[in-house]
Amino acid sequence: MANRLPENPSLDHLKNEAKQLLRGVRAGEIRALATAGGWYPGELSDLRLAGAQLVVARKYGFTSWSQLRAHLTMVSEFARRPHEVGPSSDPATEFLRLACLTYGELALASSEAAARLLAARPEVAGASVWTMAAVGDAAGVARAVAADPASAQAYGGPFSWEPLLYLTYSRVAQADAVGTARILLRAGADPNAGYLPEGQGPPFTALTGALGGGELGQPPHPQDLELARVLLEAGADANDDRALYNRGLLGDDTGYLRLLLRFGLGRGDGGPWAARLGRVQDSPARMLENAVLAVALRGRARRMRCLLAHGAPADARGDGHPSFLDHTALELALLGGHAEVARLLADAGASGSLRGLDVAEAAIMRGERGQVEQLLSADHELAERLLTRRRDLIIKAAEYGRVPAVRLACALGFDVNARLPSTALHKAARAGDLPMVRALVELGADRSLRDFDYDATPLEWAQSAGQAEVVKFLGHPTE
């Protein structure tokens, strides 16, 4: 299986990798010989620099060094790191930085700061086509593109984005978001506009911005479905892997799924981003299978009904995906204790069964203490293997809202404060699951722990997701 390119891939870095590989092969290093032997078609004794470059290209999933070079040229055009952009002394630039989702900070806190800046400096809203797009000023954008048609696709602002991205990622109050989008699209804006975070796919597109979601529960656009429909009608490809993943982490709504399915999710060639990314991006059919697996993993019954009703494959299999491994959708539902989703899949003809540790994990997730005790009595090393190999079990139980499962896991010795990279309390806080938050705190969850990805506390996760009840509870340590 090909490896994933490193973040912000550099041609110079990959050239050095090829040179080091060649030196290693000539020195007889075991690791270099194994790598080259797996990808080089000839005798390693004949390996030269061009051959080492071919090995590096194939290692990362490309058929040739020239194909890898072309990919890196494309990456250099679309790579962005908006979450790393620092404060600016220019009010318009700082407004845009704060107003838009970057998936690297607390969204509500930033948008509130942007609103305060705008209230203090209202002239900022009309500073450029990018600020006018961010505030949904349809009339202002119409004047701007009439005066300069190229401005509809111009890169600018703190993130070097097109106006359509500032419109769809903005979370400040907008006067007429949909009208502004239509004006930009009529003027030539690309409905598939997007960027590659850290130079990696899948891309963050305008559609991704409209639908929101993600690890921190970034809020969708207030007119998410209407805005998404405008983009799709204008030619945005519905096979948007990032949008599917991010929105899939929020709730059990089906509006976005029905819309994407209507406009071609799971069908077609994947659009311009598939052409740019090639094998780096999943095929539309694979994206639809992954959507089924993700819904099974999280136990979203309404979404599963929606997918199956639209012909999605009930027999989807993980195929080595890091989240799904080689499980079928039915196995994922059973493993998570999602009885209703499992029934839906079984009725649709899905197959699968659990073995080994999976049987014990499923029993814990269902909160079936009696069955767990029977399994433990039959295998005295079972508890130790579970604690070692399924460290994230308590985090998943919290994410799925299974209070009995969390209590049972704690009784078995699972660490309520395990960070992988966030804690169970982070997951429950983001979901606004107050009963789970209370149970976790009662079981010893540490409110002060910061996750490893965003360096934020559970309280900050709750604040970012707008979970007022959880914010109130976690904001009072003695409660």
N, C-alpha and C positions, 0 to 999 in steps of 0.2 A: 504494500500500500504506500502511495506517495506521501511525503511529509508536507506539512503546511509551511509556506514561506514565513520567515521571521517578520515581526512587525517592522514597518517602514523599510521594506527591502531595498537594498542598495546594490547596484551592479558591481561597484568596487569591492564590497564585502563578499559577494558571490564569486568574483574573480579570485579573491584571496582564498576562499574556501576551496576552489578548484586547485590552486597552487599547493595548498597544504595537503590536499588529498593526494596529489601527484607525488609530493615529497614522502608522504606516509607509505604509499605503495612501493616506491623505490627503496624505502628503508625497511620494508617487510613488516610494517606495523599491522597487527591483526585486525584492528578496527577499520583501518583504511582499506585493507585487502577485502574485508567482508563487504564494505560499502561499495567499492568499485566492482567487486565480483557480482553483486546483485543487479547492477545497472549497465555495466559495459559489455557490449556484444562480442568483443574479441579477446585475444590473449592479453592478460595483464602485463606480461613482459613487454608488450608493444605499446603500452599506454603512454601517450604524450599529452601535452596541455589541452589540445582540442578534445581529446578523449575524456580527460578529467572534467572539462567543462560540460561535455555531454552527460557524464555521470551526474553532475550537480543538477543539470536541467531535468533529467529523468527522475532524480530523487524527489524533486518538487512537483512532479506531475506534468512536465513539458516534454515534447517529443524531441526538441533540439535546443541548442544554445541560442539560436537566432529567435526561436519562439519565446524563450525566456526573456531575452533582451526586449522584444516587442512588448511583452507583458509589463516589464518594468517601466518602459516609456509611457504606457497607458497609466500605470499607477502614479507616476510622477505628475500627471495631469490632474488626477482626481483625488489624490491623497490629501486629507485634512486632519487636523488635531484640534478641533474646537474646544475640547475640555481642558486644553493646556494654555489657552489664550488668557493672558493676565489683564488686569484692570488698565483702562486707558484714561488719560487726562482729557481726551476729546469727548464731550457729552454725548454726541450722536453715536460714536463708536461704542462708548460704555453702555449706552442704552441698549443697543443691539446685542451686546455681549450678555447683558443681564436678562433681556426679554425672551431669549430663545433657549429651548432645550438643547443641551449638549451631551446628555447621558453621562455626565461625570460630576454632577453636583446636585444640590437640593433644589428642585425646580421651583417650588412655591416661594421659597425664600428669595430666589433670584428674580422671579417675575414681580414679586412685591417691591423689591428694590428698584426694578425698572419702572414700575408705576409711580413710585415716589419721585424718581428722577424726572419723569415726564411731567408730573404735576408741577414740579419746581421750574422746569425748563420746557414749556409746551412747544417752543419753536423747534425743538429737536425732532418732532414728528415729521416735519416737512423738510428735513435737512437733505435727504437724498431719496432716490427711488427705493433703496433698501429699507430706510426707516419708514417711508410711506407704505411699503408692502407690509412691514411688521405691524403697523397699526391699522391695516386694512383700509387705507385711504384710497378708495377706488377713483375718485375724481382726480386726486393728486397724481396717482400712477398713470391715469389716462393722459394727463397733460405731459407727464415725463416721457412716456413712450411715443406720444405724437411728435414731440420735439426731437426725440432721439430714439428711433425704433430699436436700435441695438441695445438700448438700456434694459430691455425686457429680458435679455440673456446675459447681462454684464455681471462679472464677478466683482465683489467689493465687500465693504464692511469688515468687521474683525475676523470673520471666518473665511473670507474670500468665497462667499456663496453668491448664487444668483438670487434675484428678488423673490422668486417662487419659494425658495427654501426659507428665507426669512419670514415669509407669510405663513408657511405651514408649520414651522417650528416655534413661532412666537406664541407666548402664552399670556400676553397682556391683552386688555380689552381691545377688540378690533371693531371698527365702524361697519365694514362690509367686506368680510373675508372672501366670501364666495364671489361677489362682484369683482373684487380685485383680482382674484385668480382667473376669472374669465377674461378680463382685460389683458392680463399678462399672457395668457395662452393664445388669445387672438393675435397678439403682437409678436408671437413667435417663441414664447418661452417653452422650454422643453418639459413636457409632462413627466418625463422620466429623469428629471434633474436629480442629482444626488452626489454623494461623495463617499470615499473609501476611508473609514476610520483607521488610522495608523497604517494606511496603505493596504488594508485587508478587506476582502469581501466577507459576507454580502454587504452591499452598499446601504447607506442611510439615504433614502430617497424622499422626495416630497410626500409621497404616499405614507412612508414610515412616519414622517413628522406629523401628518394629519391624524394618524391613528394612535400615536403615543404608546405608553406601556414601558416595558423594560424592567430591569432588576429593581429599580427604586420606585416602580409604579408611577412613572412619569405620566402626567395627566394627558388624556387625548385632547385634541383641539375641541373647543366648545361646539363647533359645527363639523365634527369629524366625518360623519358619514356623508353629509352633503358635499363637503369639500373633497372627500375621496371620490365621490361619484363624478364630480366635475373633472378631476384629474383622469379618471378611468375613461370617461367619455371622450377626453381629448387625446387618448392614446397611451396613458400610463399602463405598464404591464402589470397584470394582477398577480403574477408570480413573483411576489416581493418577499423574499425569505426573511429579511430583517423585520418587516412589518408583521409577518405571521408570528415570529418568535416573540417580539415585544408585546404585541397586543394579546397574544396567547397567555401571558402571565397575569392578565387582569380579568377577574370575574368569570362569568359563564355566559356573557352576552353573545348573540349570534348575528347581529346586524352586519358587522364588518365581514364575517365569513360568507353570508349570503351574497353580499355585494361582490366580493372577490370571486366567488364561484360563478356568479352570473357573468362576470367580465373575463372569465377564462382561467381561473386558478386550476392548475393541473394540466392545462392544455397549451398548445402552441410551442414556439421555439424559445420562450423566455425573454424575448425583447432585446433591447440594446445592451443591457448589462450582461446578459448571457453571452452575447457576441464578444463583449470586451473581456469577460472573465473566463470564458471557455469552461474547461473542466474544473476550474477553481470553484464554480458555482454549481449547485445542484440543479438537475433538470426539473422542469415543471412537474413531471410525474412523481419524482422523488420528493419534491416539496409537499405535494398533496399527501403522500404516504407519511412524511414526517409530521404533518398537521394531525393526522389520525393518531399517530403514536404519542404526540404531545398531549392531545386531549385525553387519551387513555391514561397516560402517566399521571395527569392532574385530576382525573375523575370528573371531567366536565360533561355531564349528561346531556344538557341542551345542545352543546356544540357537537357532540357525537351524533345525536339524532339528525342535526342539520347536515353534517358531512355525509352520513350514510344515505340520507334522503337524496343527496345530489350525486350519488354514485361513487363516493370515495371508497377505496379498497379496505374492507374490514380485515383482510388478511395481511395488512402491512407488517413488515418486520424491520427491526432496527438496523440490521446489516452493519454492525460494528460502530454505529453512532455513539459517541461518548455518553449521551444521556439515556440511550435506549439499549445499548449493547446489542445482543443478538436476539432480544426478546420480541415476540409478536405483540400486537396491540392487546390481545386478550390477556396475555401473560402480564403485561404492564398493569392492566386494570386489576387483575387478581392480586398482584404484588402490592399494589397500593391500597387494597381493601375496598376498591370502588365497585360495589356489588351491582349497582344499577348499570353502570357503563359496561361491566363484564356481561351482563344479561343482553344488553343491546348488541354487543359484538357477537356473542354466541348465537343469538337469533338471526344475525346477518351471515352466519356461516363461518365465523372466525374460528381458528383452532389455536391450541396452546395448552401447556400444563406447567406446573411449578415443580421444581426438584430441589433437594438439598436445603441450603440456607434460605432459599426463597420461600419455602413452605413456612418456616418459622417467622420470617419477616412479615409475610402476609397475615399470619395469625396475630402478631403484635399489632399490625396496622388496623386489624378489625377489633382490637381490644379484647380478644378472646383469651382471657387469663387461663382458663381450664385447659384449652388445647396447648397453650404454651408450656404449662406445667407438665403435661403429658410428654411433650417433645423433649423437654429438659430431663425428665426422669429416664427417658429411653437413651439419651445421649448426654453424658455428664460433661463433655467438652463443648457442647453446643453454645452455651452462654459466652464462653471465652471467644469462640470463633465469631459469633455475632458482634461482640464488642470490638473485635479487631478489624473485621472486614466490612462491617456495615455501620461505621461511625456516624454516618449522616442520617441514620434511621429516625432519630428523634427530631431532626430538622425537617425531614419530609413529613413526619406526623403532624408537626406544628403547622406546616404550610398547607396541609390538607384539612386542618381544623379538627383533628382527631384527639380530643382531650383524653379519653380513656387510653388511647395508644401511647400518648406522652407519659401518662402516669405509669402505665405498665413498663414502658421503656426505662423510666427512671428507677423503678423498683428492681429492674434487671441489672442496673449499674451503668446505664448510658449517661454520659456527661451532658447535663442540661445546658452547659455553657460552651459546648463544642463549637468552634468557629471554622466553617468549611465552605466558603470564606466568611459567611455571616452566621449568626446564631439562630436558634429556633425563635428567640424573642424578636429578632429583626424581622423574620418572615411573618410572624403573627402581627407585629406592629404595622407593617406595610399593608397587610390585608385588612386591618381594622377589626381584627377578631378579638374583641375585648374579653370574652370568656377564656380564650386560650392565653391571652396575655396575663390575665389574673392567675390562671393555673400555673403558668411557667414561673411567675414571680414567687408564688407560693412554694414551688418546688426548688427555689434557689437561683433562678435566673438572675444574672448580674446586669442591671440596667445600664451600667457605665461602659460595658464592652463596646469597642468599635470594630466594625467589620474590616476585613483586609482589602476589599476592593475600593470602597469609597471613604474609609476612615470616618464613619458616621455611627452614632449610637442608635439603638432602637427608637428612641424618642425622635431623633432627626429623621429616621426613615418614616415614621408616622406623620411627622410634620410635612415631609415632602409629598406624601400621598394624600394629604388633607384628611387624615383620620382623627377628627376632633375628640372623640371619646377616649381613644387610646392616648392621645397627646395629653389630655387632662389627667388621666390615670398615671401615666409614666412621669408626668411633670410634678407629681406629688409623691416623693419617695416614701413617705410614712403611710400612704394609703394602702 
